[in-house]
Amino acid sequence: MWSLNLSAEALRRAAAILGSDIPFFLHGPLSFVSGRGENIIPCKAEKTLDILLVKPSFDVSTAWAYENFSKLTKKSGKVDNIEFTIRSIERAELDGITGNLSNDLETVTVESFPVIAGIKERLVREGALFSLMSGSGPTVFGVFESRSRAEKAAGAFDGFWTAVVQTVAG
């Protein structure tokens, strides 16, 4: 960047200072990210997935979500098999993806905003293979077998912001 001749590590440290999401963009377009954004494992997907994003009319503060999550006395204890998940994403093996992805922040966010759980349930009823809250919320995504099925499902979310998108392959 700007011919500064920074090492990859120096560039990562500078990106992290700018924000937790910034280091991802040094590895894109597809990476598995954990922690506060500092743990990044690049991956390459063989094919794209069709996704419907659904967002209610309110926002959720990321700081609020993490603060309330840290107050939980009982954490889920679920340990994701990251290597298996990455291989499943790279090969577009939906069974491996659906059975292994989770979002710990859902616990606190859904408790205060139950509409998020309702969106997840409706996405599955409308044909999503699986559904999760994105980040600290309130946006929820559902993965569909095709773009046309995702577009049809979007019609069930009148009053919500929706967008049909595709993951990046390659």
ChimeraX commands (.cxc) that place a marker at each C-alpha (Angstrom):
marker #1 position 0.00,0.00,0.00 radius 0.5
marker #1 position 1.34,3.39,-1.10 radius 0.5
marker #1 position 4.74,1.71,-1.72 radius 0.5
marker #1 position 5.52,1.70,2.01 radius 0.5
marker #1 position 7.13,-1.76,1.76 radius 0.5
marker #1 position 5.39,-2.94,4.93 radius 0.5
marker #1 position 5.59,-6.60,5.87 radius 0.5
marker #1 position 2.35,-8.58,5.85 radius 0.5
marker #1 position 2.40,-8.58,9.67 radius 0.5
marker #1 position 2.88,-4.80,9.88 radius 0.5
marker #1 position 0.05,-4.31,7.42 radius 0.5
marker #1 position -2.22,-6.61,9.51 radius 0.5
marker #1 position -1.40,-4.67,12.69 radius 0.5
marker #1 position -2.16,-1.35,10.97 radius 0.5
marker #1 position -5.43,-2.73,9.60 radius 0.5
marker #1 position -6.47,-3.96,13.06 radius 0.5
marker #1 position -5.95,-0.48,14.49 radius 0.5
marker #1 position -8.40,0.89,11.92 radius 0.5
marker #1 position -11.11,-1.60,12.93 radius 0.5
marker #1 position -11.81,-5.24,13.71 radius 0.5
marker #1 position -13.28,-5.90,10.26 radius 0.5
marker #1 position -10.42,-4.34,8.27 radius 0.5
marker #1 position -7.81,-7.19,8.35 radius 0.5
marker #1 position -10.29,-9.39,6.46 radius 0.5
marker #1 position -9.87,-7.21,3.37 radius 0.5
marker #1 position -6.17,-8.05,3.22 radius 0.5
marker #1 position -7.06,-11.72,2.64 radius 0.5
marker #1 position -10.36,-11.65,0.72 radius 0.5
marker #1 position -12.47,-12.30,-1.05 radius 0.5
marker #1 position -13.41,-15.29,1.15 radius 0.5
marker #1 position -12.01,-15.99,4.59 radius 0.5
marker #1 position -13.05,-17.60,7.85 radius 0.5
marker #1 position -12.74,-14.97,10.59 radius 0.5
marker #1 position -12.90,-15.46,14.34 radius 0.5
marker #1 position -12.06,-13.61,17.52 radius 0.5
marker #1 position -12.45,-9.87,17.09 radius 0.5
marker #1 position -11.43,-10.21,13.45 radius 0.5
marker #1 position -7.74,-10.92,14.02 radius 0.5
marker #1 position -7.86,-14.67,13.31 radius 0.5
marker #1 position -8.19,-15.10,9.56 radius 0.5
marker #1 position -8.02,-18.26,7.48 radius 0.5
marker #1 position -8.39,-17.61,3.74 radius 0.5
marker #1 position -10.40,-20.16,1.77 radius 0.5
marker #1 position -11.49,-20.72,-1.81 radius 0.5
marker #1 position -15.00,-21.89,-2.64 radius 0.5
marker #1 position -15.69,-24.07,-5.67 radius 0.5
marker #1 position -19.12,-22.55,-6.27 radius 0.5
marker #1 position -21.35,-19.76,-5.09 radius 0.5
marker #1 position -24.26,-20.02,-2.67 radius 0.5
marker #1 position -27.52,-18.06,-2.96 radius 0.5
marker #1 position -28.40,-16.13,0.16 radius 0.5
marker #1 position -31.37,-14.05,1.30 radius 0.5
marker #1 position -30.55,-11.29,3.78 radius 0.5
marker #1 position -33.39,-10.06,6.00 radius 0.5
marker #1 position -33.07,-7.05,8.30 radius 0.5
marker #1 position -35.72,-5.73,10.65 radius 0.5
marker #1 position -36.23,-1.97,10.98 radius 0.5
marker #1 position -34.00,-1.58,14.06 radius 0.5
marker #1 position -30.25,-1.72,14.65 radius 0.5
marker #1 position -28.26,-3.63,17.26 radius 0.5
marker #1 position -25.11,-2.11,18.70 radius 0.5
marker #1 position -22.14,-4.46,18.39 radius 0.5
marker #1 position -20.76,-3.04,21.66 radius 0.5
marker #1 position -24.09,-3.82,23.37 radius 0.5
marker #1 position -24.10,-7.40,22.04 radius 0.5
marker #1 position -20.56,-8.14,23.20 radius 0.5
marker #1 position -21.10,-6.47,26.57 radius 0.5
marker #1 position -24.22,-8.54,27.23 radius 0.5
marker #1 position -22.55,-11.70,25.95 radius 0.5
marker #1 position -19.66,-11.20,28.37 radius 0.5
marker #1 position -22.20,-11.01,31.24 radius 0.5
marker #1 position -23.59,-14.47,30.47 radius 0.5
marker #1 position -22.73,-16.90,33.22 radius 0.5
marker #1 position -23.44,-19.95,31.06 radius 0.5
marker #1 position -21.81,-19.95,27.63 radius 0.5
marker #1 position -22.85,-22.43,24.97 radius 0.5
marker #1 position -19.59,-24.37,25.20 radius 0.5
marker #1 position -20.01,-25.37,21.56 radius 0.5
marker #1 position -16.69,-25.85,19.81 radius 0.5
marker #1 position -16.83,-25.47,16.05 radius 0.5
marker #1 position -14.75,-27.78,13.90 radius 0.5
marker #1 position -13.19,-24.97,11.88 radius 0.5
marker #1 position -11.14,-27.14,9.52 radius 0.5
marker #1 position -14.20,-29.25,8.64 radius 0.5
marker #1 position -16.30,-26.11,8.11 radius 0.5
marker #1 position -13.69,-24.55,5.83 radius 0.5
marker #1 position -13.42,-27.75,3.74 radius 0.5
marker #1 position -17.23,-27.84,3.51 radius 0.5
marker #1 position -17.36,-24.22,2.36 radius 0.5
marker #1 position -14.59,-24.75,-0.17 radius 0.5
marker #1 position -16.38,-27.79,-1.61 radius 0.5
marker #1 position -19.88,-26.27,-1.22 radius 0.5
marker #1 position -20.95,-29.29,0.85 radius 0.5
marker #1 position -24.03,-27.86,2.51 radius 0.5
marker #1 position -24.44,-30.68,5.05 radius 0.5
marker #1 position -21.05,-29.85,6.52 radius 0.5
marker #1 position -21.83,-26.14,6.58 radius 0.5
marker #1 position -25.31,-26.36,8.06 radius 0.5
marker #1 position -24.40,-28.72,10.87 radius 0.5
marker #1 position -21.34,-26.85,12.02 radius 0.5
marker #1 position -21.99,-23.10,11.89 radius 0.5
marker #1 position -23.20,-21.14,14.89 radius 0.5
marker #1 position -23.24,-17.59,16.17 radius 0.5
marker #1 position -22.73,-17.23,19.93 radius 0.5
marker #1 position -24.05,-13.65,19.87 radius 0.5
marker #1 position -27.50,-14.94,18.89 radius 0.5
marker #1 position -28.00,-15.98,22.51 radius 0.5
marker #1 position -28.11,-12.43,23.84 radius 0.5
marker #1 position -29.48,-10.69,20.77 radius 0.5
marker #1 position -32.46,-13.01,20.29 radius 0.5
marker #1 position -33.29,-12.76,23.99 radius 0.5
marker #1 position -33.76,-8.99,23.66 radius 0.5
marker #1 position -35.03,-9.01,20.08 radius 0.5
marker #1 position -37.17,-12.16,19.60 radius 0.5
marker #1 position -38.16,-11.06,16.08 radius 0.5
marker #1 position -34.72,-12.34,15.00 radius 0.5
marker #1 position -35.67,-15.89,15.99 radius 0.5
marker #1 position -38.91,-15.43,14.06 radius 0.5
marker #1 position -37.01,-14.38,10.95 radius 0.5
marker #1 position -34.75,-17.43,11.21 radius 0.5
marker #1 position -37.73,-19.76,11.56 radius 0.5
marker #1 position -39.58,-18.14,8.65 radius 0.5
marker #1 position -36.51,-18.39,6.40 radius 0.5
marker #1 position -36.40,-22.15,7.00 radius 0.5
marker #1 position -40.17,-22.44,6.42 radius 0.5
marker #1 position -39.67,-20.57,3.13 radius 0.5
marker #1 position -37.08,-23.09,1.98 radius 0.5
marker #1 position -33.73,-21.96,3.40 radius 0.5
marker #1 position -31.36,-24.88,3.96 radius 0.5
marker #1 position -30.25,-23.12,7.14 radius 0.5
marker #1 position -30.33,-19.71,8.72 radius 0.5
marker #1 position -28.17,-17.71,11.13 radius 0.5
marker #1 position -27.97,-14.21,12.49 radius 0.5
marker #1 position -25.08,-12.30,10.95 radius 0.5
marker #1 position -22.56,-10.81,13.37 radius 0.5
marker #1 position -24.23,-9.05,16.30 radius 0.5
marker #1 position -27.45,-8.70,14.30 radius 0.5
marker #1 position -30.08,-7.85,13.57 radius 0.5
marker #1 position -29.58,-9.02,9.96 radius 0.5
marker #1 position -30.33,-12.71,9.43 radius 0.5
marker #1 position -29.35,-14.78,6.40 radius 0.5
marker #1 position -30.76,-17.91,4.86 radius 0.5
marker #1 position -28.92,-20.11,2.35 radius 0.5
marker #1 position -31.07,-21.36,-0.55 radius 0.5
marker #1 position -30.65,-23.97,-3.28 radius 0.5
marker #1 position -31.13,-21.34,-5.99 radius 0.5
marker #1 position -31.47,-17.63,-6.56 radius 0.5
marker #1 position -35.09,-18.06,-7.71 radius 0.5
marker #1 position -36.02,-19.79,-4.43 radius 0.5
marker #1 position -34.34,-17.02,-2.43 radius 0.5
marker #1 position -36.18,-14.37,-4.47 radius 0.5
marker #1 position -39.50,-16.13,-3.91 radius 0.5
marker #1 position -38.82,-16.33,-0.15 radius 0.5
marker #1 position -38.05,-12.60,-0.04 radius 0.5
marker #1 position -41.75,-12.00,-0.74 radius 0.5
marker #1 position -42.59,-13.44,2.69 radius 0.5
marker #1 position -40.75,-10.61,4.45 radius 0.5
marker #1 position -42.94,-7.61,3.72 radius 0.5
marker #1 position -41.92,-4.71,5.97 radius 0.5
marker #1 position -38.32,-5.92,6.27 radius 0.5
marker #1 position -35.31,-4.88,4.21 radius 0.5
marker #1 position -34.27,-7.84,2.05 radius 0.5
marker #1 position -31.57,-8.56,-0.53 radius 0.5
marker #1 position -30.73,-11.69,-2.50 radius 0.5
marker #1 position -26.96,-12.05,-2.83 radius 0.5
marker #1 position -24.37,-14.66,-3.76 radius 0.5
marker #1 position -21.23,-15.73,-2.02 radius 0.5
marker #1 position -17.91,-15.32,-3.81 radius 0.5
marker #1 position -16.28,-18.32,-5.48 radius 0.5
marker #1 position -12.78,-18.76,-6.75 radius 0.5
marker link #1:1,2 radius 0.2
marker link #1:2,3 radius 0.2
marker link #1:3,4 radius 0.2
marker link #1:4,5 radius 0.2
marker link #1:5,6 radius 0.2
marker link #1:6,7 radius 0.2
marker link #1:7,8 radius 0.2
marker link #1:8,9 radius 0.2
marker link #1:9,10 radius 0.2
marker link #1:10,11 radius 0.2
marker link #1:11,12 radius 0.2
marker link #1:12,13 radius 0.2
marker link #1:13,14 radius 0.2
marker link #1:14,15 radius 0.2
marker link #1:15,16 radius 0.2
marker link #1:16,17 radius 0.2
marker link #1:17,18 radius 0.2
marker link #1:18,19 radius 0.2
marker link #1:19,20 radius 0.2
marker link #1:20,21 radius 0.2
marker link #1:21,22 radius 0.2
marker link #1:22,23 radius 0.2
marker link #1:23,24 radius 0.2
marker link #1:24,25 radius 0.2
marker link #1:25,26 radius 0.2
marker link #1:26,27 radius 0.2
marker link #1:27,28 radius 0.2
marker link #1:28,29 radius 0.2
marker link #1:29,30 radius 0.2
marker link #1:30,31 radius 0.2
marker link #1:31,32 radius 0.2
marker link #1:32,33 radius 0.2
marker link #1:33,34 radius 0.2
marker link #1:34,35 radius 0.2
marker link #1:35,36 radius 0.2
marker link #1:36,37 radius 0.2
marker link #1:37,38 radius 0.2
marker link #1:38,39 radius 0.2
marker link #1:39,40 radius 0.2
marker link #1:40,41 radius 0.2
marker link #1:41,42 radius 0.2
marker link #1:42,43 radius 0.2
marker link #1:43,44 radius 0.2
marker link #1:44,45 radius 0.2
marker link #1:45,46 radius 0.2
marker link #1:46,47 radius 0.2
marker link #1:47,48 radius 0.2
marker link #1:48,49 radius 0.2
marker link #1:49,50 radius 0.2
marker link #1:50,51 radius 0.2
marker link #1:51,52 radius 0.2
marker link #1:52,53 radius 0.2
marker link #1:53,54 radius 0.2
marker link #1:54,55 radius 0.2
marker link #1:55,56 radius 0.2
marker link #1:56,57 radius 0.2
marker link #1:57,58 radius 0.2
marker link #1:58,59 radius 0.2
marker link #1:59,60 radius 0.2
marker link #1:60,61 radius 0.2
marker link #1:61,62 radius 0.2
marker link #1:62,63 radius 0.2
marker link #1:63,64 radius 0.2
marker link #1:64,65 radius 0.2
marker link #1:65,66 radius 0.2
marker link #1:66,67 radius 0.2
marker link #1:67,68 radius 0.2
marker link #1:68,69 radius 0.2
marker link #1:69,70 radius 0.2
marker link #1:70,71 radius 0.2
marker link #1:71,72 radius 0.2
marker link #1:72,73 radius 0.2
marker link #1:73,74 radius 0.2
marker link #1:74,75 radius 0.2
marker link #1:75,76 radius 0.2
marker link #1:76,77 radius 0.2
marker link #1:77,78 radius 0.2
marker link #1:78,79 radius 0.2
marker link #1:79,80 radius 0.2
marker link #1:80,81 radius 0.2
marker link #1:81,82 radius 0.2
marker link #1:82,83 radius 0.2
marker link #1:83,84 radius 0.2
marker link #1:84,85 radius 0.2
marker link #1:85,86 radius 0.2
marker link #1:86,87 radius 0.2
marker link #1:87,88 radius 0.2
marker link #1:88,89 radius 0.2
marker link #1:89,90 radius 0.2
marker link #1:90,91 radius 0.2
marker link #1:91,92 radius 0.2
marker link #1:92,93 radius 0.2
marker link #1:93,94 radius 0.2
marker link #1:94,95 radius 0.2
marker link #1:95,96 radius 0.2
marker link #1:96,97 radius 0.2
marker link #1:97,98 radius 0.2
marker link #1:98,99 radius 0.2
marker link #1:99,100 radius 0.2
marker link #1:100,101 radius 0.2
marker link #1:101,102 radius 0.2
marker link #1:102,103 radius 0.2
marker link #1:103,104 radius 0.2
marker link #1:104,105 radius 0.2
marker link #1:105,106 radius 0.2
marker link #1:106,107 radius 0.2
marker link #1:107,108 radius 0.2
marker link #1:108,109 radius 0.2
marker link #1:109,110 radius 0.2
marker link #1:110,111 radius 0.2
marker link #1:111,112 radius 0.2
marker link #1:112,113 radius 0.2
marker link #1:113,114 radius 0.2
marker link #1:114,115 radius 0.2
marker link #1:115,116 radius 0.2
marker link #1:116,117 radius 0.2
marker link #1:117,118 radius 0.2
marker link #1:118,119 radius 0.2
marker link #1:119,120 radius 0.2
marker link #1:120,121 radius 0.2
marker link #1:121,122 radius 0.2
marker link #1:122,123 radius 0.2
marker link #1:123,124 radius 0.2
marker link #1:124,125 radius 0.2
marker link #1:125,126 radius 0.2
marker link #1:126,127 radius 0.2
marker link #1:127,128 radius 0.2
marker link #1:128,129 radius 0.2
marker link #1:129,130 radius 0.2
marker link #1:130,131 radius 0.2
marker link #1:131,132 radius 0.2
marker link #1:132,133 radius 0.2
marker link #1:133,134 radius 0.2
marker link #1:134,135 radius 0.2
marker link #1:135,136 radius 0.2
marker link #1:136,137 radius 0.2
marker link #1:137,138 radius 0.2
marker link #1:138,139 radius 0.2
marker link #1:139,140 radius 0.2
marker link #1:140,141 radius 0.2
marker link #1:141,142 radius 0.2
marker link #1:142,143 radius 0.2
marker link #1:143,144 radius 0.2
marker link #1:144,145 radius 0.2
marker link #1:145,146 radius 0.2
marker link #1:146,147 radius 0.2
marker link #1:147,148 radius 0.2
marker link #1:148,149 radius 0.2
marker link #1:149,150 radius 0.2
marker link #1:150,151 radius 0.2
marker link #1:151,152 radius 0.2
marker link #1:152,153 radius 0.2
marker link #1:153,154 radius 0.2
marker link #1:154,155 radius 0.2
marker link #1:155,156 radius 0.2
marker link #1:156,157 radius 0.2
marker link #1:157,158 radius 0.2
marker link #1:158,159 radius 0.2
marker link #1:159,160 radius 0.2
marker link #1:160,161 radius 0.2
marker link #1:161,162 radius 0.2
marker link #1:162,163 radius 0.2
marker link #1:163,164 radius 0.2
marker link #1:164,165 radius 0.2
marker link #1:165,166 radius 0.2
marker link #1:166,167 radius 0.2
marker link #1:167,168 radius 0.2
marker link #1:168,169 radius 0.2
marker link #1:169,170 radius 0.2
view
